[in-house]
């Protein structure tokens, strides 16, 4: 059960190291090539320099979240077979029944997970483009990372909860409508997932498994509500 966490942690460390090496260079290149730095220096305004510095920081932070989102989707897509298998094992444990892998259901679950994550990645990218633009605005843009984190949490929880909804034979349209009408469930799942990242190593390893188990329990609440 900890295998996804170990793999996730390994790729996270590699990915964040790469981001740290390229993000600052990217922002500095924008400031230099647009002539913004020379313009600020010519004005000799401490306040303007402060706002530009804050804007650069929040742009860097928003790009970090964007990179993390891309990393998350690539991980969920490439490791969809592993997550689908673990979900089916969790269902068998929760129902106290012997685990028997139905290959047809398993492959359907894997393909559905890939499609859901590709679709979520597309929509999240569309939503992030205006957020990246707004984050460069003084004061107002400083609050954009909060919306980005909430959006990140929602889509992460959506992807995890869809495993359970698929197992309960709900189609993707039902899942999308239900989760959109009950945004608190996937968002709460995703928020705790990201909070676990504040605990180095242990939190990173347990975060994927937590999200999968918590999402399954949430879908069981849905099933009980319907019955």
Secondary structure, 3 states (H helix, E strand, C coil): CCHHHHHHHHHHHHHHHHHHHHHHHHHHHHHHHCCHHHHHHHHCCHHHHHHHHHHHHHHHHHHHHHHHHHHHHHHHHHCHHHHHHHHHHHHHHHHCCCCCCCHHHHHHHHHHHHHHHHHHHHHHHHHHHHHHHHCCCCCHHHHHHHHHHHHHHHHHHHHHHHHHHHHCCCCHHHHHHHHHHCHHHHHHHHHHHHHHHHCCCHHHHHHHHHHHHHHHHHHHHHHHHHC
